[in-house]
Amino acid sequence: AIVKVFCKKFNKELDALPTAPIPGPKGEHIKDNFSQKAWSEWIALQTMLINEKHLDLSIKENRVWLNNQMDLFLNNENYEKPSGYIPVE
């Protein structure tokens, strides 16, 4: 059976992530509070941000910035949008 979760990004019941998307408590929090749809959209956005800003993820500041963008995106706050980015409806 498909497990549902109340997604805080979309404010409705959606398909849950099958496993925590990242290790540790933060991953569990994401799994418990956000849907597969929200996470998939974040991954697409994250890829665009990394490519557009040529982020070197071996640099800690870049990882911290990206992690912060993830929190803003999932919580519907003002996250950085790549040029030409159109959110999926």
C-alpha positions as CSV (number, residue, x, y, z in Angstrom):
1,A,0.0,0.0,0.0
2,I,1.1,3.6,-0.7
3,V,1.9,5.4,2.5
4,K,0.5,8.9,2.8
5,V,2.0,11.9,4.7
6,F,0.5,15.3,5.4
7,C,2.9,17.4,3.3
8,K,3.8,20.7,5.0
9,K,4.8,22.2,1.6
10,F,1.5,21.5,-0.2
11,N,-0.7,21.4,2.9
12,K,-2.3,18.1,1.9
13,E,-2.0,14.4,2.1
14,L,0.4,13.1,-0.5
15,D,2.5,10.0,-1.2
16,A,5.2,9.7,1.5
17,L,8.9,9.2,0.8
18,P,9.7,5.4,1.1
19,T,12.8,6.2,3.2
20,A,14.5,9.2,4.7
21,P,16.1,11.1,1.8
22,I,19.2,12.1,3.8
23,P,20.8,10.5,6.9
24,G,20.1,11.5,10.4
25,P,17.3,13.4,12.3
26,K,16.9,15.9,9.5
27,G,16.2,13.1,7.0
28,E,13.6,11.6,9.4
29,H,12.0,15.0,9.8
30,I,11.7,15.4,6.0
31,K,10.3,11.9,5.6
32,D,7.7,12.6,8.4
33,N,6.6,16.0,7.2
34,F,7.1,16.2,3.4
35,S,5.9,14.2,0.4
36,Q,7.7,12.5,-2.4
37,K,6.4,15.3,-4.7
38,A,7.9,18.0,-2.5
39,W,11.3,16.2,-2.3
40,S,11.3,15.5,-6.1
41,E,10.7,19.2,-6.8
42,W,13.5,20.1,-4.4
43,I,15.9,17.7,-6.1
44,A,15.1,19.3,-9.5
45,L,15.6,22.8,-8.0
46,Q,18.8,21.8,-6.2
47,T,20.2,20.5,-9.5
48,M,19.4,23.8,-11.3
49,L,20.9,25.9,-8.4
50,I,24.1,23.8,-8.4
51,N,24.5,24.1,-12.1
52,E,23.6,27.7,-12.5
53,K,25.8,28.9,-9.6
54,H,28.6,26.4,-10.4
55,L,28.5,25.3,-6.8
56,D,31.5,23.2,-5.6
57,L,29.9,21.0,-2.9
58,S,33.3,20.1,-1.5
59,I,33.2,23.6,0.0
60,K,31.3,23.7,3.3
61,E,29.8,27.2,2.8
62,N,28.1,26.0,-0.4
63,R,26.6,22.9,1.3
64,V,25.4,25.1,4.2
65,W,23.8,27.6,1.7
66,L,22.2,24.7,-0.3
67,N,20.8,23.2,2.9
68,N,19.3,26.5,3.9
69,Q,17.7,26.8,0.4
70,M,16.2,23.4,1.0
71,D,14.6,24.5,4.2
72,L,13.2,27.7,2.6
73,F,11.8,25.7,-0.3
74,L,10.2,23.0,1.8
75,N,8.7,25.6,4.1
76,N,7.4,27.8,1.3
77,E,9.7,30.7,2.3
78,N,11.6,32.9,-0.1
79,Y,14.2,30.6,-1.6
80,E,16.6,31.4,-4.4
81,K,15.2,30.7,-7.9
82,P,17.4,30.0,-10.9
83,S,16.8,32.3,-13.8
84,G,14.0,31.0,-15.9
85,Y,12.8,28.7,-13.1
86,I,9.0,28.0,-13.2
87,P,7.7,26.0,-10.2
88,V,5.7,22.9,-11.1
89,E,2.0,23.3,-10.3
